[in-house]
Amino acid sequence: MKPQHFIILLLAISGWFLYTVFSPFVQTISIAVLLMFATLSISKHLEKYFRKRWVLSSVMSLLLGLMFFAPLVYMINALAVMAVKIDPIALQDVVDHLLETLHSITLPDELLQQFGIDMDSVHTAIDNALSEENITAYIKHALAFIGSVAAHSAVFFKDMVLILIFYYFAYLYGEEVGRFIKRILPLDTAQTQLLFNELHNSMGVVFFSILATAIFEGTLFAAIVAFFGLDAILLGILYGFASLVPVVGGALMWVPTSVYLWFTQGPSAALTVAIYSVIVISVIADTFIKPVIIREIDLKLIKETNATNEILVFFAIIAGLSTYGFWGMIIGPAIVTIFIAILKLYEQFQRQYQTQ
């Protein structure tokens, strides 16, 4: 056996054992490294102020924690406090008001006859669905769901802490590791740099697009719900995360908020929030203003970019969310980006082979 083949065999065996040791942390390490690539543009601007690597790594970790993880912590904590403070009497008042509203709804006799609707049967079904016994069952299911969310939140907090730790070390030792990887890869400098640039540029576009969308649309929604005396910070954060969900987006927040306002403050408040969310946020902000903001961010922070096509990134986020959960919005586009970069390298090798 040739020495190089023996070394490759040893590398494969030791690599497998290394993977078994770190397998519980593979996803968190991957997310931390991808976030490092996504935020390299910020670090380049901060390098002139923070010369020491450990200081820069600390500042970047602090910024990531504040702009990305702190809202999550606040949101989960606020939801937990809200669940504890549920007032059964107030809840029953809302149910009674809902029953009264539903019973007051009348439909034309022609429409009832056409569809064979018996309003007495409908009212009976509504009364049964919102009976005290069923309400108690709903509350039990809700508490069970909250318990499940709390359990998942504990895991999520652990992942967040680990991601921040790995993110810190990724910045602290990233340059040395990057140079080492460039040396051992069987590619020339330009080809290796292509891989790094594609990942850096595309992850930067994805990260800042996600951040800009969440902050911008969340702030707009917070402004309208604050006008009606609701928790603007909590609902703004929730709307910001909901806006990242493809297709349905902010409707996950403004629809239940409008329903709640309908029964607590009347139809005018509910319709105001609904119309504002559709016209101001979904149409004007999301369609016209957000692309301008994202383009300005890209020009300021990612000056040279051959980032992955926006439609492809959109479907990568959808697929990532369905496969990996919340962090799929980072992992999905990264996998697509790496695949496209490898295809570009293959195209270069094909051209070199044809010219020989």
SULWO-V93154 format. One record per residue. N is the residue number from 1. RES is the residue in one small letter. SS is DSSP state (a for helix, b for strand, c for the rest). D_FIRST is the distance of its C-alpha to the first C-alpha in Angstrom with 1 decimal. Layout:
n:N res:RES ss:SS d_first:D_FIRST
n:N res:RES ss:SS d_first:D_FIRST
//
This chain:
n:1 res:m ss:c d_first:0.0
n:2 res:k ss:c d_first:3.8
n:3 res:p ss:a d_first:6.4
n:4 res:q ss:a d_first:8.4
n:5 res:h ss:a d_first:6.6
n:6 res:f ss:a d_first:6.5
n:7 res:i ss:a d_first:10.1
n:8 res:i ss:a d_first:11.1
n:9 res:l ss:a d_first:10.4
n:10 res:l ss:a d_first:12.4
n:11 res:l ss:a d_first:14.9
n:12 res:a ss:a d_first:15.5
n:13 res:i ss:a d_first:16.2
n:14 res:s ss:a d_first:18.3
n:15 res:g ss:a d_first:20.0
n:16 res:w ss:a d_first:21.0
n:17 res:f ss:a d_first:22.6
n:18 res:l ss:a d_first:24.2
n:19 res:y ss:a d_first:25.7
n:20 res:t ss:a d_first:27.1
n:21 res:v ss:a d_first:28.8
n:22 res:f ss:a d_first:30.3
n:23 res:s ss:a d_first:30.9
n:24 res:p ss:a d_first:34.7
n:25 res:f ss:a d_first:34.9
n:26 res:v ss:a d_first:32.8
n:27 res:q ss:a d_first:35.9
n:28 res:t ss:a d_first:38.0
n:29 res:i ss:a d_first:35.3
n:30 res:s ss:a d_first:34.9
n:31 res:i ss:a d_first:38.7
n:32 res:a ss:a d_first:39.0
n:33 res:v ss:a d_first:36.5
n:34 res:l ss:a d_first:38.3
n:35 res:l ss:a d_first:41.6
n:36 res:m ss:a d_first:40.4
n:37 res:f ss:a d_first:39.6
n:38 res:a ss:a d_first:42.9
n:39 res:t ss:c d_first:44.9
n:40 res:l ss:a d_first:43.3
n:41 res:s ss:a d_first:46.4
n:42 res:i ss:a d_first:48.6
n:43 res:s ss:a d_first:46.5
n:44 res:k ss:a d_first:46.7
n:45 res:h ss:a d_first:50.5
n:46 res:l ss:a d_first:50.5
n:47 res:e ss:c d_first:48.2
n:48 res:k ss:c d_first:51.3
n:49 res:y ss:c d_first:53.1
n:50 res:f ss:c d_first:50.4
n:51 res:r ss:c d_first:48.3
n:52 res:k ss:c d_first:46.4
n:53 res:r ss:a d_first:43.4
n:54 res:w ss:a d_first:44.3
n:55 res:v ss:a d_first:47.8
n:56 res:l ss:a d_first:46.8
n:57 res:s ss:a d_first:44.4
n:58 res:s ss:a d_first:47.3
n:59 res:v ss:a d_first:49.7
n:60 res:m ss:a d_first:47.5
n:61 res:s ss:a d_first:46.9
n:62 res:l ss:a d_first:50.6
n:63 res:l ss:a d_first:51.4
n:64 res:l ss:a d_first:49.0
n:65 res:g ss:a d_first:50.5
n:66 res:l ss:a d_first:54.0
n:67 res:m ss:a d_first:53.7
n:68 res:f ss:a d_first:51.4
n:69 res:f ss:a d_first:51.4
n:70 res:a ss:a d_first:54.9
n:71 res:p ss:a d_first:56.7
n:72 res:l ss:a d_first:54.5
n:73 res:v ss:a d_first:55.5
n:74 res:y ss:a d_first:59.1
n:75 res:m ss:a d_first:59.1
n:76 res:i ss:a d_first:57.7
n:77 res:n ss:a d_first:60.1
n:78 res:a ss:a d_first:63.1
n:79 res:l ss:a d_first:62.4
n:80 res:a ss:a d_first:62.2
n:81 res:v ss:a d_first:65.4
n:82 res:m ss:a d_first:67.1
n:83 res:a ss:a d_first:66.1
n:84 res:v ss:a d_first:67.6
n:85 res:k ss:c d_first:70.8
n:86 res:i ss:c d_first:71.5
n:87 res:d ss:c d_first:75.3
n:88 res:p ss:a d_first:76.2
n:89 res:i ss:a d_first:79.7
n:90 res:a ss:a d_first:78.7
n:91 res:l ss:a d_first:76.2
n:92 res:q ss:a d_first:79.1
n:93 res:d ss:a d_first:81.2
n:94 res:v ss:a d_first:78.6
n:95 res:v ss:a d_first:78.4
n:96 res:d ss:a d_first:82.2
n:97 res:h ss:a d_first:82.4
n:98 res:l ss:a d_first:79.7
n:99 res:l ss:a d_first:81.8
n:100 res:e ss:a d_first:84.9
n:101 res:t ss:a d_first:83.3
n:102 res:l ss:a d_first:81.9
n:103 res:h ss:a d_first:85.2
n:104 res:s ss:a d_first:87.0
n:105 res:i ss:c d_first:85.0
n:106 res:t ss:c d_first:87.2
n:107 res:l ss:c d_first:86.4
n:108 res:p ss:c d_first:88.9
n:109 res:d ss:a d_first:90.3
n:110 res:e ss:a d_first:89.4
n:111 res:l ss:a d_first:85.7
n:112 res:l ss:a d_first:85.8
n:113 res:q ss:a d_first:87.5
n:114 res:q ss:a d_first:85.1
n:115 res:f ss:a d_first:82.0
n:116 res:g ss:c d_first:83.8
n:117 res:i ss:c d_first:83.2
n:118 res:d ss:c d_first:85.3
n:119 res:m ss:a d_first:85.6
n:120 res:d ss:a d_first:86.8
n:121 res:s ss:a d_first:83.6
n:122 res:v ss:a d_first:81.5
n:123 res:h ss:a d_first:83.3
n:124 res:t ss:a d_first:82.8
n:125 res:a ss:a d_first:79.1
n:126 res:i ss:a d_first:78.9
n:127 res:d ss:a d_first:80.8
n:128 res:n ss:a d_first:78.6
n:129 res:a ss:a d_first:75.4
n:130 res:l ss:c d_first:76.8
n:131 res:s ss:c d_first:78.5
n:132 res:e ss:a d_first:78.2
n:133 res:e ss:a d_first:76.1
n:134 res:n ss:a d_first:73.6
n:135 res:i ss:a d_first:73.6
n:136 res:t ss:a d_first:72.7
n:137 res:a ss:a d_first:69.8
n:138 res:y ss:a d_first:68.7
n:139 res:i ss:a d_first:68.7
n:140 res:k ss:a d_first:66.7
n:141 res:h ss:a d_first:64.0
n:142 res:a ss:a d_first:64.1
n:143 res:l ss:a d_first:63.7
n:144 res:a ss:a d_first:60.8
n:145 res:f ss:a d_first:59.2
n:146 res:i ss:a d_first:59.9
n:147 res:g ss:a d_first:58.2
n:148 res:s ss:a d_first:55.1
n:149 res:v ss:a d_first:55.2
n:150 res:a ss:a d_first:55.5
n:151 res:a ss:a d_first:52.5
n:152 res:h ss:a d_first:50.4
n:153 res:s ss:a d_first:51.9
n:154 res:a ss:a d_first:50.6
n:155 res:v ss:a d_first:47.0
n:156 res:f ss:a d_first:47.7
n:157 res:f ss:a d_first:49.0
n:158 res:k ss:a d_first:45.9
n:159 res:d ss:a d_first:43.7
n:160 res:m ss:a d_first:45.9
n:161 res:v ss:a d_first:45.6
n:162 res:l ss:a d_first:41.8
n:163 res:i ss:a d_first:41.7
n:164 res:l ss:a d_first:43.9
n:165 res:i ss:a d_first:41.8
n:166 res:f ss:a d_first:38.5
n:167 res:y ss:a d_first:40.5
n:168 res:y ss:a d_first:41.6
n:169 res:f ss:a d_first:38.2
n:170 res:a ss:a d_first:36.9
n:171 res:y ss:a d_first:39.6
n:172 res:l ss:a d_first:39.1
n:173 res:y ss:a d_first:35.4
n:174 res:g ss:a d_first:35.1
n:175 res:e ss:a d_first:35.1
n:176 res:e ss:a d_first:32.3
n:177 res:v ss:a d_first:30.1
n:178 res:g ss:a d_first:31.0
n:179 res:r ss:a d_first:30.1
n:180 res:f ss:a d_first:26.7
n:181 res:i ss:a d_first:26.0
n:182 res:k ss:a d_first:27.2
n:183 res:r ss:a d_first:24.8
n:184 res:i ss:a d_first:21.6
n:185 res:l ss:c d_first:22.6
n:186 res:p ss:c d_first:21.4
n:187 res:l ss:c d_first:25.1
n:188 res:d ss:c d_first:27.7
n:189 res:t ss:a d_first:30.5
n:190 res:a ss:a d_first:33.0
n:191 res:q ss:a d_first:30.9
n:192 res:t ss:a d_first:29.9
n:193 res:q ss:a d_first:33.6
n:194 res:l ss:a d_first:34.6
n:195 res:l ss:a d_first:32.8
n:196 res:f ss:a d_first:34.5
n:197 res:n ss:a d_first:37.8
n:198 res:e ss:a d_first:38.0
n:199 res:l ss:a d_first:37.3
n:200 res:h ss:a d_first:39.7
n:201 res:n ss:a d_first:42.5
n:202 res:s ss:a d_first:42.4
n:203 res:m ss:a d_first:42.2
n:204 res:g ss:a d_first:45.0
n:205 res:v ss:a d_first:47.2
n:206 res:v ss:a d_first:46.6
n:207 res:f ss:a d_first:47.2
n:208 res:f ss:a d_first:50.3
n:209 res:s ss:a d_first:51.7
n:210 res:i ss:a d_first:51.4
n:211 res:l ss:a d_first:53.0
n:212 res:a ss:a d_first:55.8
n:213 res:t ss:a d_first:56.6
n:214 res:a ss:a d_first:56.8
n:215 res:i ss:a d_first:58.9
n:216 res:f ss:a d_first:61.2
n:217 res:e ss:a d_first:62.0
n:218 res:g ss:a d_first:62.1
n:219 res:t ss:a d_first:64.6
n:220 res:l ss:a d_first:66.8
n:221 res:f ss:a d_first:66.9
n:222 res:a ss:a d_first:67.6
n:223 res:a ss:a d_first:70.6
n:224 res:i ss:a d_first:72.3
n:225 res:v ss:a d_first:71.7
n:226 res:a ss:a d_first:73.0
n:227 res:f ss:a d_first:76.2
n:228 res:f ss:c d_first:76.7
n:229 res:g ss:c d_first:76.0
n:230 res:l ss:c d_first:72.5
n:231 res:d ss:c d_first:69.5
n:232 res:a ss:a d_first:68.4
n:233 res:i ss:a d_first:65.3
n:234 res:l ss:a d_first:63.9
n:235 res:l ss:a d_first:64.8
n:236 res:g ss:a d_first:63.6
n:237 res:i ss:a d_first:60.1
n:238 res:l ss:a d_first:60.1
n:239 res:y ss:a d_first:61.1
n:240 res:g ss:a d_first:58.5
n:241 res:f ss:a d_first:55.7
n:242 res:a ss:a d_first:57.4
n:243 res:s ss:c d_first:57.5
n:244 res:l ss:c d_first:53.7
n:245 res:v ss:c d_first:53.8
n:246 res:p ss:c d_first:53.7
n:247 res:v ss:c d_first:56.8
n:248 res:v ss:c d_first:59.0
n:249 res:g ss:c d_first:58.4
n:250 res:g ss:c d_first:61.5
n:251 res:a ss:a d_first:63.5
n:252 res:l ss:a d_first:61.7
n:253 res:m ss:a d_first:63.9
n:254 res:w ss:a d_first:67.0
n:255 res:v ss:a d_first:67.9
n:256 res:p ss:a d_first:68.1
n:257 res:t ss:a d_first:69.6
n:258 res:s ss:a d_first:72.3
n:259 res:v ss:a d_first:73.0
n:260 res:y ss:a d_first:73.4
n:261 res:l ss:a d_first:75.8
n:262 res:w ss:a d_first:77.8
n:263 res:f ss:a d_first:78.7
n:264 res:t ss:a d_first:79.1
n:265 res:q ss:c d_first:80.6
n:266 res:g ss:c d_first:81.7
n:267 res:p ss:a d_first:80.8
n:268 res:s ss:a d_first:81.4
n:269 res:a ss:a d_first:78.6
n:270 res:a ss:a d_first:76.2
n:271 res:l ss:a d_first:76.9
n:272 res:t ss:a d_first:76.7
n:273 res:v ss:a d_first:73.1
n:274 res:a ss:a d_first:72.1
n:275 res:i ss:a d_first:73.6
n:276 res:y ss:a d_first:72.3
n:277 res:s ss:a d_first:68.7
n:278 res:v ss:a d_first:68.8
n:279 res:i ss:a d_first:70.6
n:280 res:v ss:a d_first:69.7
n:281 res:i ss:a d_first:66.2
n:282 res:s ss:a d_first:64.7
n:283 res:v ss:a d_first:66.5
n:284 res:i ss:a d_first:67.4
n:285 res:a ss:a d_first:64.8
n:286 res:d ss:a d_first:61.8
n:287 res:t ss:a d_first:62.5
n:288 res:f ss:a d_first:64.0
n:289 res:i ss:a d_first:63.5
n:290 res:k ss:a d_first:60.0
n:291 res:p ss:a d_first:58.3
n:292 res:v ss:a d_first:60.1
n:293 res:i ss:a d_first:59.0
n:294 res:i ss:a d_first:55.4
n:295 res:r ss:a d_first:55.6
n:296 res:e ss:a d_first:57.1
n:297 res:i ss:a d_first:54.4
n:298 res:d ss:a d_first:51.7
n:299 res:l ss:a d_first:53.5
n:300 res:k ss:a d_first:54.0
n:301 res:l ss:a d_first:50.5
n:302 res:i ss:c d_first:48.2
n:303 res:k ss:c d_first:49.6
n:304 res:e ss:c d_first:46.7
n:305 res:t ss:c d_first:45.6
n:306 res:n ss:c d_first:44.0
n:307 res:a ss:c d_first:44.1
n:308 res:t ss:c d_first:43.4
n:309 res:n ss:c d_first:46.4
n:310 res:e ss:a d_first:49.0
n:311 res:i ss:a d_first:49.3
n:312 res:l ss:a d_first:45.5
n:313 res:v ss:a d_first:45.6
n:314 res:f ss:a d_first:48.5
n:315 res:f ss:a d_first:46.7
n:316 res:a ss:a d_first:43.6
n:317 res:i ss:a d_first:45.8
n:318 res:i ss:a d_first:47.4
n:319 res:a ss:a d_first:44.1
n:320 res:g ss:a d_first:42.7
n:321 res:l ss:a d_first:45.9
n:322 res:s ss:a d_first:45.7
n:323 res:t ss:a d_first:42.1
n:324 res:y ss:a d_first:41.6
n:325 res:g ss:a d_first:45.3
n:326 res:f ss:a d_first:46.9
n:327 res:w ss:a d_first:43.8
n:328 res:g ss:a d_first:42.9
n:329 res:m ss:a d_first:45.1
n:330 res:i ss:a d_first:42.5
n:331 res:i ss:a d_first:39.3
n:332 res:g ss:a d_first:40.4
n:333 res:p ss:a d_first:41.1
n:334 res:a ss:a d_first:37.9
n:335 res:i ss:a d_first:35.7
n:336 res:v ss:a d_first:37.7
n:337 res:t ss:a d_first:37.5
n:338 res:i ss:a d_first:33.7
n:339 res:f ss:a d_first:33.5
n:340 res:i ss:a d_first:36.0
n:341 res:a ss:a d_first:34.2
n:342 res:i ss:a d_first:31.0
n:343 res:l ss:a d_first:33.1
n:344 res:k ss:a d_first:34.6
n:345 res:l ss:a d_first:31.2
n:346 res:y ss:a d_first:30.3
n:347 res:e ss:a d_first:33.6
n:348 res:q ss:a d_first:32.9
n:349 res:f ss:a d_first:29.6
n:350 res:q ss:a d_first:31.5
n:351 res:r ss:a d_first:34.2
n:352 res:q ss:a d_first:31.9
n:353 res:y ss:a d_first:30.2
n:354 res:q ss:a d_first:33.7
n:355 res:t ss:a d_first:35.0
n:356 res:q ss:c d_first:32.2
//
